Amino acid sequence: MMDLKRNKVIDIQLVQSNEVGNSVRMEKEGFVRSLSTLLERGVDVQQVVTDRHTGVQMYLREEKQEISHY
């Protein structure tokens, strides 16, 4: 995850395909882990910009409606 206003990397997650079953699931899992870490630390996440991975889109739409996705 990167804070675009400050141009700083604020979280990195390493996900291996054998942890989540296959490589298709890795991007969503990494995103969910990073977002959870930030929220647990009290970061106010209002918007995220991604490459529109379908797993990430679905997660945000179903679980985190309060976060705008671009």
C-alpha positions, 0 to 999 in steps of 0.5 A: 500500500502506498500513501499517494499524498505523501508518496510513501509506501505504508505497508507491504505484504508477501503472499505465496500462492501455496498459502491461498491455493493459487496465484489468482487469489494472491492479489486479493489476499495481499490487499485484504491483509494490507487493508486490515493492517492499516485499519487495525493501526487506526489509519483512516482509509477513505479511498483506494486506487487499484488495477481493478482486480475483480477479487479486490473489487468484489471485496470492497463492494461487499465488505468495505462499502465506506471506502471509495474504489478507483 
